[in-house]
Amino acid sequence: MSRFKAVIVDDEINNRENLLGLLSKNCPNITVVGLASSAREAIQLIHDTQPDVVFLDIEMPGGNGFDMLEELKPVSFKVIFITAFDSYALNAIKFSALDYILKPIDRLELIEAVNKIDQNERVGQNQLSNLNSFLKGENKRITLNLLDEIRLVDLDQIVRIQADSNYCEFHLQNGEHIIVSKHLGYYYDLLKSQGFLRVHQSHLINQNHIKTFVKREGGYLVLSNSDQVPVSRTQKENVINFFSNT
């Protein structure tokens, strides 16, 4: 088992000490080399100690966790976010397939997150790539966890996503299909703020790939790859509003 140097960043002393205690008791592969109570303090500590992983609180006075990472980019360490908020920030974390733990910290969730650090290094590199892309404001990508690999896919390459029981099939612009073992609701929550529209119980589409809305035969969309996707009666108004506002 590899050993990792870690830094804990949280503005509340009780939270820092609680996490330190949990790591000491449950995660023998983690050596905590420093504690920081603010983003500014953490930046200096990270420069001094060069940790392998940072346990990072998102909301802190004088700059949140993302502000801190912005100053440190490119990020060369793994990040496990600690947050009490299920918010946009958490959605961004999920989007990049990064690890996070909700407060109050559950011991088993902490162990699971730490165990991932020691897994396939390619997974960690993909997470760092996604995080750095997010910080730089580059074209957004989503991480898809497949059976034997991790794929980074540009959002603008996704034409549509189709549900199949507890699986989803991604249809890409180049004709490739990728099957992922998550339900469509998960990706709807993740992508609804990124220009994706749920037009049917089984279909989520990229609005940038819509070409035509055919009203007859119950209504369906024609997409950029010539796919035809049905529009449910409950979603027809949303589709019409999309064309009206474009």
N, C-alpha and C positions, 0 to 999 in steps of 0.2 A: 504493500500500500504506500503510495506516494505521500509525502508530507508537504503541506502548503503553509506559507506565511500569510497571515491575515491581518487586516485592519478593520476595526469597527468604527463606524461614523454615525453618531446619533446625538442630538442636542440634549437629551434627558439622561442624567447619570444613572437612574434606576434601570432604564432600558439597556444602557451599555453594560452595566454590571450583570444584569439578568442574562443577556446574550453571552457574555463572557463565561458565566457559570454553566450555561447549557452546553456551550462548545467544549469546555473543559471536561464535563462529565460524559458527553455523548459522542464527541468527534475527535478521537485521538490523532487523526491525521492533520488536524488544524493547530497551528501554533500562532496565537495572537501576539503580534509584535508591537501593537500600539492602539490606543483609543483616541478618538477625536470628537469634540463637542460641536464643531462647526465646519462649514465647507472650507473656510480659509485655513483653519487648523489642519484639516484633513489633507489639503493640497500639499502642505509642507511635509506632513508625516509620510505621505505616499512617496514623495520625492526622496525622502531620507531612507525609507525602509524597503522600497521596491517590492511590495507585496504581490503574491500570486492571486489573491482574491480580496475583494473589499465588500464587507457587509454594510450597505449604504441605506440610511434613512432618506426618504424622498423629501419630506417636508421639514425644513429647518430654517430658523431665523437667519437672515443675512445671505440667503442663497440656497436653493433646493439642490437635491442630488444631481439633477440634470445640469444645473448651472456649474456645479463642481466638475462634472465630467467634460463639459464644454471647454473649460480651462485646461484640462489635462489631455485633451485629444491630441494625437490618436491614443486611444485607451489600450494599454498593453496587459491589463490584468482582467481577471474574470470578476463579474459583479453579481452579487445576490442582493436584490433590493428588499428593504424592510419597510412596510407601509401599513398604515391604518386606514388608507383611503382607497376605495374602489372607484377610481376617477379616470380622467383622460390619461393621466400619467401611467396608471396601471394598464390601461388599454395599450399604450405605446410599448410597455414592457412585454405584454403578451404578444403584440404584433411582431416584435423582434425575437420571440421565443427565448427570452431571458428568464432567469430564475427570480422568483419573488416569494416572500413569506409575509402573510398578513399578521398584524399585531392583534391580540397578544400571540406571541410565538408559540406554536405547537411543537413539541419536542420531535415528534415523528416527521413533521414537515421539514424541520431543520435538518434532520439526519438525511432525508431524501435529497434535499437541495445540495448538501455537502457531498453526498455520494456521487452526484452527477459531475462534480469537478474532476473526479478521477476516471471518468469514462472517456470514450473515444475523443482524442484531441481535436479531430476535425470538427466535432460538434462545437467545441469551445471556440475554434477559429471562426466558424460561421456566425456564432453569436457575437463575437467581437466585430466582425465585418458588418453585421446588421446594425449594431449599436453605433459604430463609427459613421455609417451611412446616415443613420437617423440624426446624429449630432451635426453632421455636415449639411443636412437638408438635401441630400441627393435623392435621386429617383427612389421611391419607396419599394422595398422588397418584402416579401413574406417568407418565413421559414416553414417548410413543409417536412414533417417528420414521417419518413417512409419506413418500410420494414428493414431495409438494409442500407439506407443512406439518408442524409439530410440534404434537402434541396432549397436553394435560395431562388425565388422567382420574382421577377419584376412585376409589379401590379399591372402595368400597362400591357403586359403580355397575356394576362388572363382575360379571356373572352367571356367565359361563364363558368359557373360551378353548379353541378347537378347532384342532388341527393339520391342515394341508393341505400335505404335502410339506415344503418349507423355509419355509413361511409359517404364520402364525397368524391366526385370525379371532377377534376379541374381540366377544362378545355382551353388549351393555349393557342395563341395566334399562329404558331408554327405547325399546328395540327397535332401536337403531342397531347396525350391524356395522362393525367397523374391521379392515382387513387390514394386517398388519405383516410385513415380510420378515425374521423371525427364527424359529428353531425352538422347539418347545414346551419342550425341555429348558432353554433359556435362561430362560424365564419361570418354569418350575418352581423352578429354583435361586433365582430372585429373590423369588418369592412364597410359597414353602412355609412361611416363618416369619410370613406375614401372613394366615394363615387360608385358604389355598388348598390343595386336596387333589387329587392326581392319581389319578383313578379308572379310567383307561384309558390305553392308549398314546397315544391321540389327544385326550384330554380332561382339562382342568384346570378345577376348579370352585371357586367361592367358597362356603365352608361356610355363610356367612350366608344364602345363597339356597337352601339345601336344604330341601325340604318333605317329601318322602316317599321311602322306599326300598322299591321293589317287588321282592320276592324271586323271583317266578316269571319264566319266559322268560329265564333266565340272569342276571337281576338288572339293574335300572336305577333311576336317580334321577329324580325329578320335581322341577324347580326352580321358583323363584318366578315365572318367566315362562312356565311350563307346558312348557318344553323337557324332553325325556326323553333322558337321557344313559346309555349302557351302562356297566356296572361289570364290569371284567375279573375273571376268577377269582382272579388274584394280588392284586387290590386289594379284594376283597370283605370280607376280615377287617378291613382298615383302616376301611371304611365302617361296618361293624357296631360297631367300637370307637368310632367317632365318635358314633353314636346312643347307645351305652351311657354315654358320658362327658358327654353334653349335659344 
